[in-house]
Amino acid sequence: MLQRLVAVAVVLSFSLASPAASQEGSDRATEASVETLNDAVELTGEASGSSPGSDTSPDTAGGSGGNEEPGFEQAIWLFRVGGQECWRTVSVAVGTTPVDIPAGTPPCDPAVAADPITPAEWVVIYVETTAPARPIPGFVPPYGITGEPMYLVTEAPITWVHETADTPFGPLTIVGEATVVVDWGTGEEPLRYAAAGEAWPDGELVHTWTEVGDYDITVTYEWTLDWSFASDSGQLPLPHTETISAYPVTELQPVIRRP
């Protein structure tokens, strides 16, 4: 499924830019957020050097994904300014998922197009390509026993530091820290942890079930990414959620054998 991003002409409740940049962005373009961070807003783009309706194919040569270092290319990007959609050219990481721009979409007015993209908007697009590892939750053994503490393993660190010198705004540093939130599937409030899940006996993500059943366990890494260029900085929330479906919890019955 194509991932969609959105730019809106309002300052989001979480600021992705410095106060000065936020004020400037609210007058012209916008704050931005990736759909997986906040599905109330969208930012869509087409990795292509041509305007909407052109036959030019997207240039994705040299693309990269995951935590590999991406290159950058010019792209036609769709914005919503004052409730109206328009397009302008931005610099994005090669490999960013392209999205078709509706035919007949007009270019953004000169005041918007003059500043192709803010540092905060650019970081949002960049993080879509280069982001911390997602948790891979699991248990050893792969089933639970009532009355016994079970240790959840997440296989992902809760700290992340990323640096790159090749950006349109100069060297970029991103420092991330995650809180681990676990819904143990019992109907109780999720619990928050300041540690990644490890196996027995060192793990801190531990739960003891009292009833037999199949439990859906949801693990969320609530990342806070602090980013900074030479003269701009901001903070970006990034939740990563994974689920263990129907984790079986059984009961062991002791058996007394006579000699």
MARDRENNU-303892 format. One record per residue (C-alpha): x, z, y; residue number from 1. Coordinates in Angstrom, 3 decimals. Layout:
BEGIN
<r><c1>X</c1><c3>Z</c3><c2>Y</c2><num>NUM</num></r>
...
END
This chain:
BEGIN
<r><c1>0.000</c1><c3>0.000</c3><c2>0.000</c2><num>1</num></r>
<r><c1>1.328</c1><c3>-0.899</c3><c2>3.406</c2><num>2</num></r>
<r><c1>2.313</c1><c3>2.121</c3><c2>5.400</c2><num>3</num></r>
<r><c1>0.912</c1><c3>2.090</c3><c2>8.895</c2><num>4</num></r>
<r><c1>2.267</c1><c3>3.693</c3><c2>12.049</c2><num>5</num></r>
<r><c1>0.361</c1><c3>4.193</c3><c2>15.391</c2><num>6</num></r>
<r><c1>1.221</c1><c3>4.539</c3><c2>19.102</c2><num>7</num></r>
<r><c1>-1.354</c1><c3>6.081</c3><c2>21.409</c2><num>8</num></r>
<r><c1>-1.477</c1><c3>6.475</c3><c2>25.177</c2><num>9</num></r>
<r><c1>-1.668</c1><c3>10.251</c3><c2>25.099</c2><num>10</num></r>
<r><c1>0.864</c1><c3>12.997</c3><c2>24.560</c2><num>11</num></r>
<r><c1>0.393</c1><c3>14.425</c3><c2>21.059</c2><num>12</num></r>
<r><c1>-0.038</c1><c3>18.158</c3><c2>20.589</c2><num>13</num></r>
<r><c1>3.431</c1><c3>18.165</c3><c2>19.052</c2><num>14</num></r>
<r><c1>5.891</c1><c3>16.599</c3><c2>21.484</c2><num>15</num></r>
<r><c1>8.290</c1><c3>14.071</c3><c2>20.007</c2><num>16</num></r>
<r><c1>10.279</c1><c3>13.616</c3><c2>23.222</c2><num>17</num></r>
<r><c1>11.838</c1><c3>15.679</c3><c2>25.962</c2><num>18</num></r>
<r><c1>9.440</c1><c3>16.827</c3><c2>28.738</c2><num>19</num></r>
<r><c1>10.677</c1><c3>14.122</c3><c2>31.112</c2><num>20</num></r>
<r><c1>10.321</c1><c3>11.407</c3><c2>28.484</c2><num>21</num></r>
<r><c1>6.864</c1><c3>12.673</c3><c2>27.540</c2><num>22</num></r>
<r><c1>5.641</c1><c3>12.489</c3><c2>31.126</c2><num>23</num></r>
<r><c1>7.033</c1><c3>8.991</c3><c2>31.527</c2><num>24</num></r>
<r><c1>5.524</c1><c3>7.917</c3><c2>28.212</c2><num>25</num></r>
<r><c1>2.078</c1><c3>9.236</c3><c2>29.113</c2><num>26</num></r>
<r><c1>2.092</c1><c3>7.017</c3><c2>32.227</c2><num>27</num></r>
<r><c1>3.147</c1><c3>3.830</c3><c2>30.373</c2><num>28</num></r>
<r><c1>3.517</c1><c3>3.600</c3><c2>26.665</c2><num>29</num></r>
<r><c1>3.111</c1><c3>6.464</c3><c2>24.298</c2><num>30</num></r>
<r><c1>4.137</c1><c3>9.195</c3><c2>21.966</c2><num>31</num></r>
<r><c1>4.156</c1><c3>8.055</c3><c2>18.341</c2><num>32</num></r>
<r><c1>3.745</c1><c3>9.396</c3><c2>14.836</c2><num>33</num></r>
<r><c1>4.026</c1><c3>8.088</c3><c2>11.294</c2><num>34</num></r>
<r><c1>0.701</c1><c3>7.993</c3><c2>9.466</c2><num>35</num></r>
<r><c1>1.972</c1><c3>10.414</c3><c2>6.791</c2><num>36</num></r>
<r><c1>2.724</c1><c3>12.926</c3><c2>9.569</c2><num>37</num></r>
<r><c1>-0.582</c1><c3>12.635</c3><c2>11.425</c2><num>38</num></r>
<r><c1>-3.262</c1><c3>10.261</c3><c2>10.172</c2><num>39</num></r>
<r><c1>-5.272</c1><c3>10.704</c3><c2>13.365</c2><num>40</num></r>
<r><c1>-3.030</c1><c3>8.158</c3><c2>15.097</c2><num>41</num></r>
<r><c1>-1.531</c1><c3>4.847</c3><c2>14.024</c2><num>42</num></r>
<r><c1>1.387</c1><c3>2.618</c3><c2>14.933</c2><num>43</num></r>
<r><c1>1.605</c1><c3>-0.758</c3><c2>13.265</c2><num>44</num></r>
<r><c1>4.324</c1><c3>-3.356</c3><c2>13.417</c2><num>45</num></r>
<r><c1>5.492</c1><c3>-6.710</c3><c2>12.123</c2><num>46</num></r>
<r><c1>9.187</c1><c3>-7.135</c3><c2>11.346</c2><num>47</num></r>
<r><c1>9.540</c1><c3>-10.515</c3><c2>13.001</c2><num>48</num></r>
<r><c1>11.171</c1><c3>-11.977</c3><c2>16.062</c2><num>49</num></r>
<r><c1>8.120</c1><c3>-14.071</c3><c2>16.943</c2><num>50</num></r>
<r><c1>4.854</c1><c3>-13.348</c3><c2>18.652</c2><num>51</num></r>
<r><c1>1.610</c1><c3>-12.898</c3><c2>16.673</c2><num>52</num></r>
<r><c1>0.323</c1><c3>-16.151</c3><c2>15.171</c2><num>53</num></r>
<r><c1>3.824</c1><c3>-17.638</c3><c2>14.751</c2><num>54</num></r>
<r><c1>4.932</c1><c3>-19.131</c3><c2>11.435</c2><num>55</num></r>
<r><c1>8.322</c1><c3>-17.407</c3><c2>11.618</c2><num>56</num></r>
<r><c1>8.877</c1><c3>-15.270</c3><c2>8.531</c2><num>57</num></r>
<r><c1>10.065</c1><c3>-11.655</c3><c2>8.862</c2><num>58</num></r>
<r><c1>13.832</c1><c3>-11.281</c3><c2>8.734</c2><num>59</num></r>
<r><c1>14.514</c1><c3>-8.514</c3><c2>6.248</c2><num>60</num></r>
<r><c1>18.053</c1><c3>-9.458</c3><c2>5.245</c2><num>61</num></r>
<r><c1>20.278</c1><c3>-6.472</c3><c2>4.759</c2><num>62</num></r>
<r><c1>17.354</c1><c3>-4.091</c3><c2>4.307</c2><num>63</num></r>
<r><c1>17.854</c1><c3>-0.615</c3><c2>2.908</c2><num>64</num></r>
<r><c1>15.688</c1><c3>2.280</c3><c2>1.849</c2><num>65</num></r>
<r><c1>15.815</c1><c3>5.948</c3><c2>0.957</c2><num>66</num></r>
<r><c1>18.813</c1><c3>7.712</c3><c2>2.474</c2><num>67</num></r>
<r><c1>20.984</c1><c3>4.595</c3><c2>2.745</c2><num>68</num></r>
<r><c1>22.187</c1><c3>3.631</c3><c2>6.208</c2><num>69</num></r>
<r><c1>19.861</c1><c3>0.925</c3><c2>7.590</c2><num>70</num></r>
<r><c1>20.686</c1><c3>-1.873</c3><c2>9.990</c2><num>71</num></r>
<r><c1>18.382</c1><c3>-2.839</c3><c2>12.827</c2><num>72</num></r>
<r><c1>16.418</c1><c3>-5.907</c3><c2>13.867</c2><num>73</num></r>
<r><c1>14.040</c1><c3>-6.999</c3><c2>16.585</c2><num>74</num></r>
<r><c1>10.371</c1><c3>-6.743</c3><c2>15.657</c2><num>75</num></r>
<r><c1>6.999</c1><c3>-7.485</c3><c2>17.147</c2><num>76</num></r>
<r><c1>5.207</c1><c3>-4.125</c3><c2>17.315</c2><num>77</num></r>
<r><c1>1.552</c1><c3>-3.392</c3><c2>17.954</c2><num>78</num></r>
<r><c1>0.665</c1><c3>-0.724</c3><c2>20.544</c2><num>79</num></r>
<r><c1>-2.555</c1><c3>0.722</c3><c2>21.835</c2><num>80</num></r>
<r><c1>-2.445</c1><c3>1.309</c3><c2>25.581</c2><num>81</num></r>
<r><c1>-5.534</c1><c3>2.531</c3><c2>27.396</c2><num>82</num></r>
<r><c1>-7.624</c1><c3>1.820</c3><c2>24.314</c2><num>83</num></r>
<r><c1>-6.478</c1><c3>-1.819</c3><c2>24.148</c2><num>84</num></r>
<r><c1>-4.097</c1><c3>-3.311</c3><c2>21.588</c2><num>85</num></r>
<r><c1>-1.073</c1><c3>-5.302</c3><c2>22.761</c2><num>86</num></r>
<r><c1>2.322</c1><c3>-6.251</c3><c2>21.314</c2><num>87</num></r>
<r><c1>5.907</c1><c3>-5.907</c3><c2>22.498</c2><num>88</num></r>
<r><c1>9.374</c1><c3>-6.327</c3><c2>21.023</c2><num>89</num></r>
<r><c1>11.147</c1><c3>-3.256</c3><c2>19.673</c2><num>90</num></r>
<r><c1>14.273</c1><c3>-2.478</c3><c2>17.641</c2><num>91</num></r>
<r><c1>13.463</c1><c3>-1.123</c3><c2>14.180</c2><num>92</num></r>
<r><c1>15.344</c1><c3>-0.300</c3><c2>10.996</c2><num>93</num></r>
<r><c1>15.683</c1><c3>-3.299</c3><c2>8.688</c2><num>94</num></r>
<r><c1>13.277</c1><c3>-2.868</c3><c2>5.793</c2><num>95</num></r>
<r><c1>10.537</c1><c3>-1.178</c3><c2>7.831</c2><num>96</num></r>
<r><c1>7.225</c1><c3>-2.134</c3><c2>6.241</c2><num>97</num></r>
<r><c1>5.727</c1><c3>-5.073</c3><c2>8.148</c2><num>98</num></r>
<r><c1>2.050</c1><c3>-5.082</c3><c2>9.060</c2><num>99</num></r>
<r><c1>0.111</c1><c3>-8.114</c3><c2>10.263</c2><num>100</num></r>
<r><c1>-0.843</c1><c3>-8.093</c3><c2>13.934</c2><num>101</num></r>
<r><c1>-4.359</c1><c3>-9.444</c3><c2>14.652</c2><num>102</num></r>
<r><c1>-4.398</c1><c3>-13.027</c3><c2>15.904</c2><num>103</num></r>
<r><c1>-5.074</c1><c3>-13.291</c3><c2>19.613</c2><num>104</num></r>
<r><c1>-3.519</c1><c3>-9.906</c3><c2>20.420</c2><num>105</num></r>
<r><c1>-2.075</c1><c3>-10.207</c3><c2>23.947</c2><num>106</num></r>
<r><c1>1.452</c1><c3>-9.135</c3><c2>24.950</c2><num>107</num></r>
<r><c1>1.700</c1><c3>-5.770</c3><c2>26.666</c2><num>108</num></r>
<r><c1>1.749</c1><c3>-5.874</c3><c2>30.450</c2><num>109</num></r>
<r><c1>5.201</c1><c3>-5.965</c3><c2>32.137</c2><num>110</num></r>
<r><c1>5.155</c1><c3>-2.244</c3><c2>32.951</c2><num>111</num></r>
<r><c1>4.935</c1><c3>-1.448</c3><c2>29.240</c2><num>112</num></r>
<r><c1>7.104</c1><c3>-4.300</c3><c2>27.970</c2><num>113</num></r>
<r><c1>9.904</c1><c3>-3.427</c3><c2>30.414</c2><num>114</num></r>
<r><c1>10.695</c1><c3>-0.311</c3><c2>28.351</c2><num>115</num></r>
<r><c1>10.590</c1><c3>-1.626</c3><c2>24.767</c2><num>116</num></r>
<r><c1>10.425</c1><c3>1.763</c3><c2>23.073</c2><num>117</num></r>
<r><c1>11.138</c1><c3>5.419</c3><c2>23.861</c2><num>118</num></r>
<r><c1>13.741</c1><c3>7.414</c3><c2>21.903</c2><num>119</num></r>
<r><c1>10.943</c1><c3>9.533</c3><c2>20.400</c2><num>120</num></r>
<r><c1>9.058</c1><c3>6.460</c3><c2>19.188</c2><num>121</num></r>
<r><c1>12.233</c1><c3>4.952</c3><c2>17.774</c2><num>122</num></r>
<r><c1>13.047</c1><c3>8.133</c3><c2>15.801</c2><num>123</num></r>
<r><c1>9.584</c1><c3>8.060</c3><c2>14.202</c2><num>124</num></r>
<r><c1>10.119</c1><c3>4.494</c3><c2>12.986</c2><num>125</num></r>
<r><c1>13.667</c1><c3>5.285</c3><c2>11.824</c2><num>126</num></r>
<r><c1>12.574</c1><c3>8.317</c3><c2>9.796</c2><num>127</num></r>
<r><c1>10.169</c1><c3>6.097</c3><c2>7.843</c2><num>128</num></r>
<r><c1>13.243</c1><c3>4.385</c3><c2>6.379</c2><num>129</num></r>
<r><c1>15.676</c1><c3>7.313</c3><c2>6.270</c2><num>130</num></r>
<r><c1>14.133</c1><c3>10.686</c3><c2>5.414</c2><num>131</num></r>
<r><c1>14.836</c1><c3>13.856</c3><c2>3.382</c2><num>132</num></r>
<r><c1>14.326</c1><c3>13.764</c3><c2>-0.371</c2><num>133</num></r>
<r><c1>10.834</c1><c3>14.547</c3><c2>-1.605</c2><num>134</num></r>
<r><c1>10.240</c1><c3>17.515</c3><c2>-3.952</c2><num>135</num></r>
<r><c1>9.893</c1><c3>16.796</c3><c2>-7.672</c2><num>136</num></r>
<r><c1>8.021</c1><c3>19.884</c3><c2>-8.907</c2><num>137</num></r>
<r><c1>8.031</c1><c3>20.935</c3><c2>-12.539</c2><num>138</num></r>
<r><c1>8.346</c1><c3>23.844</c3><c2>-14.959</c2><num>139</num></r>
<r><c1>10.599</c1><c3>24.645</c3><c2>-17.930</c2><num>140</num></r>
<r><c1>8.913</c1><c3>24.967</c3><c2>-20.380</c2><num>141</num></r>
<r><c1>6.233</c1><c3>22.431</c3><c2>-19.345</c2><num>142</num></r>
<r><c1>3.417</c1><c3>24.925</c3><c2>-19.998</c2><num>143</num></r>
<r><c1>2.591</c1><c3>28.431</c3><c2>-18.808</c2><num>144</num></r>
<r><c1>1.922</c1><c3>31.646</c3><c2>-20.680</c2><num>145</num></r>
<r><c1>-0.542</c1><c3>34.224</c3><c2>-19.388</c2><num>146</num></r>
<r><c1>1.078</c1><c3>37.444</c3><c2>-18.293</c2><num>147</num></r>
<r><c1>4.519</c1><c3>35.862</c3><c2>-18.028</c2><num>148</num></r>
<r><c1>6.211</c1><c3>34.820</c3><c2>-14.741</c2><num>149</num></r>
<r><c1>6.703</c1><c3>31.054</c3><c2>-14.593</c2><num>150</num></r>
<r><c1>9.446</c1><c3>29.516</c3><c2>-12.423</c2><num>151</num></r>
<r><c1>8.661</c1><c3>26.395</c3><c2>-10.392</c2><num>152</num></r>
<r><c1>11.550</c1><c3>23.933</c3><c2>-9.892</c2><num>153</num></r>
<r><c1>11.401</c1><c3>21.508</c3><c2>-6.932</c2><num>154</num></r>
<r><c1>14.689</c1><c3>19.562</c3><c2>-7.280</c2><num>155</num></r>
<r><c1>15.074</c1><c3>19.044</c3><c2>-3.522</c2><num>156</num></r>
<r><c1>17.019</c1><c3>21.076</c3><c2>-0.936</c2><num>157</num></r>
<r><c1>15.206</c1><c3>22.554</c3><c2>2.055</c2><num>158</num></r>
<r><c1>17.916</c1><c3>21.608</c3><c2>4.572</c2><num>159</num></r>
<r><c1>18.921</c1><c3>18.097</c3><c2>5.642</c2><num>160</num></r>
<r><c1>21.455</c1><c3>16.774</c3><c2>8.136</c2><num>161</num></r>
<r><c1>21.696</c1><c3>13.074</c3><c2>8.960</c2><num>162</num></r>
<r><c1>23.940</c1><c3>11.292</c3><c2>11.458</c2><num>163</num></r>
<r><c1>24.221</c1><c3>7.641</c3><c2>12.446</c2><num>164</num></r>
<r><c1>26.148</c1><c3>5.973</c3><c2>15.251</c2><num>165</num></r>
<r><c1>24.322</c1><c3>2.632</c3><c2>15.087</c2><num>166</num></r>
<r><c1>21.114</c1><c3>3.018</c3><c2>17.102</c2><num>167</num></r>
<r><c1>19.775</c1><c3>1.430</c3><c2>20.303</c2><num>168</num></r>
<r><c1>20.228</c1><c3>4.799</c3><c2>22.051</c2><num>169</num></r>
<r><c1>23.701</c1><c3>5.699</c3><c2>20.810</c2><num>170</num></r>
<r><c1>24.689</c1><c3>8.215</c3><c2>18.104</c2><num>171</num></r>
<r><c1>21.776</c1><c3>10.066</c3><c2>16.525</c2><num>172</num></r>
<r><c1>21.819</c1><c3>13.437</c3><c2>14.765</c2><num>173</num></r>
<r><c1>18.861</c1><c3>14.782</c3><c2>12.808</c2><num>174</num></r>
<r><c1>18.861</c1><c3>18.343</c3><c2>11.473</c2><num>175</num></r>
<r><c1>15.947</c1><c3>19.263</c3><c2>9.220</c2><num>176</num></r>
<r><c1>14.683</c1><c3>22.466</c3><c2>7.653</c2><num>177</num></r>
<r><c1>11.670</c1><c3>22.814</c3><c2>5.370</c2><num>178</num></r>
<r><c1>9.304</c1><c3>25.604</c3><c2>4.463</c2><num>179</num></r>
<r><c1>7.971</c1><c3>25.299</c3><c2>0.912</c2><num>180</num></r>
<r><c1>4.206</c1><c3>25.817</c3><c2>0.630</c2><num>181</num></r>
<r><c1>2.750</c1><c3>26.214</c3><c2>-2.875</c2><num>182</num></r>
<r><c1>-0.914</c1><c3>26.190</c3><c2>-3.843</c2><num>183</num></r>
<r><c1>-0.859</c1><c3>27.647</c3><c2>-7.362</c2><num>184</num></r>
<r><c1>-4.305</c1><c3>26.224</c3><c2>-8.167</c2><num>185</num></r>
<r><c1>-6.023</c1><c3>29.598</c3><c2>-8.543</c2><num>186</num></r>
<r><c1>-8.300</c1><c3>29.300</c3><c2>-5.503</c2><num>187</num></r>
<r><c1>-6.196</c1><c3>31.737</c3><c2>-3.498</c2><num>188</num></r>
<r><c1>-4.438</c1><c3>30.916</c3><c2>-0.221</c2><num>189</num></r>
<r><c1>-1.219</c1><c3>28.876</c3><c2>-0.603</c2><num>190</num></r>
<r><c1>1.998</c1><c3>30.872</c3><c2>-0.351</c2><num>191</num></r>
<r><c1>4.978</c1><c3>30.016</c3><c2>1.849</c2><num>192</num></r>
<r><c1>8.590</c1><c3>30.288</c3><c2>0.709</c2><num>193</num></r>
<r><c1>11.948</c1><c3>29.979</c3><c2>2.455</c2><num>194</num></r>
<r><c1>13.738</c1><c3>28.676</c3><c2>-0.629</c2><num>195</num></r>
<r><c1>13.717</c1><c3>25.668</c3><c2>-2.916</c2><num>196</num></r>
<r><c1>12.412</c1><c3>26.176</c3><c2>-6.447</c2><num>197</num></r>
<r><c1>15.014</c1><c3>27.006</c3><c2>-9.089</c2><num>198</num></r>
<r><c1>14.838</c1><c3>27.782</c3><c2>-12.792</c2><num>199</num></r>
<r><c1>14.886</c1><c3>31.239</c3><c2>-14.360</c2><num>200</num></r>
<r><c1>16.438</c1><c3>33.673</c3><c2>-13.497</c2><num>201</num></r>
<r><c1>17.410</c1><c3>32.595</c3><c2>-9.955</c2><num>202</num></r>
<r><c1>14.207</c1><c3>31.013</c3><c2>-8.739</c2><num>203</num></r>
<r><c1>11.986</c1><c3>32.510</c3><c2>-6.042</c2><num>204</num></r>
<r><c1>8.947</c1><c3>30.259</c3><c2>-6.565</c2><num>205</num></r>
<r><c1>7.390</c1><c3>32.364</c3><c2>-9.297</c2><num>206</num></r>
<r><c1>3.780</c1><c3>32.847</c3><c2>-10.369</c2><num>207</num></r>
<r><c1>2.053</c1><c3>34.778</c3><c2>-13.161</c2><num>208</num></r>
<r><c1>-1.285</c1><c3>33.483</c3><c2>-14.408</c2><num>209</num></r>
<r><c1>-3.767</c1><c3>35.902</c3><c2>-15.980</c2><num>210</num></r>
<r><c1>-6.280</c1><c3>33.380</c3><c2>-17.322</c2><num>211</num></r>
<r><c1>-5.963</c1><c3>30.425</c3><c2>-19.671</c2><num>212</num></r>
<r><c1>-6.678</c1><c3>27.064</c3><c2>-18.049</c2><num>213</num></r>
<r><c1>-5.369</c1><c3>23.836</c3><c2>-16.561</c2><num>214</num></r>
<r><c1>-4.170</c1><c3>24.274</c3><c2>-12.988</c2><num>215</num></r>
<r><c1>-3.518</c1><c3>21.712</c3><c2>-10.243</c2><num>216</num></r>
<r><c1>-0.433</c1><c3>22.906</c3><c2>-8.355</c2><num>217</num></r>
<r><c1>0.378</c1><c3>21.420</c3><c2>-4.954</c2><num>218</num></r>
<r><c1>3.869</c1><c3>21.687</c3><c2>-3.471</c2><num>219</num></r>
<r><c1>4.478</c1><c3>20.775</c3><c2>0.168</c2><num>220</num></r>
<r><c1>7.812</c1><c3>20.650</c3><c2>1.951</c2><num>221</num></r>
<r><c1>6.882</c1><c3>21.216</c3><c2>5.600</c2><num>222</num></r>
<r><c1>9.886</c1><c3>19.652</c3><c2>7.321</c2><num>223</num></r>
<r><c1>10.787</c1><c3>20.230</c3><c2>10.957</c2><num>224</num></r>
<r><c1>13.278</c1><c3>17.584</c3><c2>12.079</c2><num>225</num></r>
<r><c1>15.243</c1><c3>18.290</c3><c2>15.264</c2><num>226</num></r>
<r><c1>16.703</c1><c3>15.035</c3><c2>16.551</c2><num>227</num></r>
<r><c1>19.105</c1><c3>14.344</c3><c2>19.407</c2><num>228</num></r>
<r><c1>20.827</c1><c3>11.443</c3><c2>21.110</c2><num>229</num></r>
<r><c1>23.356</c1><c3>11.966</c3><c2>23.899</c2><num>230</num></r>
<r><c1>20.669</c1><c3>12.596</c3><c2>26.525</c2><num>231</num></r>
<r><c1>17.394</c1><c3>12.835</c3><c2>24.604</c2><num>232</num></r>
<r><c1>16.120</c1><c3>15.260</c3><c2>22.002</c2><num>233</num></r>
<r><c1>12.913</c1><c3>16.298</c3><c2>20.347</c2><num>234</num></r>
<r><c1>11.248</c1><c3>17.654</c3><c2>17.253</c2><num>235</num></r>
<r><c1>9.360</c1><c3>15.798</c3><c2>14.543</c2><num>236</num></r>
<r><c1>7.164</c1><c3>17.368</c3><c2>11.835</c2><num>237</num></r>
<r><c1>7.285</c1><c3>15.701</c3><c2>8.419</c2><num>238</num></r>
<r><c1>5.240</c1><c3>17.029</c3><c2>5.458</c2><num>239</num></r>
<r><c1>6.130</c1><c3>15.876</c3><c2>1.941</c2><num>240</num></r>
<r><c1>3.489</c1><c3>16.804</c3><c2>-0.657</c2><num>241</num></r>
<r><c1>3.542</c1><c3>16.412</c3><c2>-4.438</c2><num>242</num></r>
<r><c1>1.085</c1><c3>17.663</c3><c2>-7.082</c2><num>243</num></r>
<r><c1>1.350</c1><c3>18.799</c3><c2>-10.700</c2><num>244</num></r>
<r><c1>-2.004</c1><c3>17.950</c3><c2>-12.249</c2><num>245</num></r>
<r><c1>-3.595</c1><c3>20.003</c3><c2>-15.041</c2><num>246</num></r>
<r><c1>-0.625</c1><c3>22.306</c3><c2>-15.694</c2><num>247</num></r>
<r><c1>-1.598</c1><c3>24.017</c3><c2>-18.975</c2><num>248</num></r>
<r><c1>-1.526</c1><c3>27.801</c3><c2>-19.174</c2><num>249</num></r>
<r><c1>-2.074</c1><c3>29.226</c3><c2>-22.646</c2><num>250</num></r>
<r><c1>-2.155</c1><c3>32.647</c3><c2>-24.250</c2><num>251</num></r>
<r><c1>0.114</c1><c3>33.900</c3><c2>-27.012</c2><num>252</num></r>
<r><c1>-1.354</c1><c3>36.232</c3><c2>-29.638</c2><num>253</num></r>
<r><c1>0.974</c1><c3>38.632</c3><c2>-31.464</c2><num>254</num></r>
<r><c1>0.807</c1><c3>38.497</c3><c2>-35.275</c2><num>255</num></r>
<r><c1>1.701</c1><c3>41.534</c3><c2>-37.354</c2><num>256</num></r>
<r><c1>3.148</c1><c3>40.694</c3><c2>-40.745</c2><num>257</num></r>
<r><c1>3.288</c1><c3>43.231</c3><c2>-43.489</c2><num>258</num></r>
<r><c1>6.493</c1><c3>43.370</c3><c2>-45.487</c2><num>259</num></r>
END
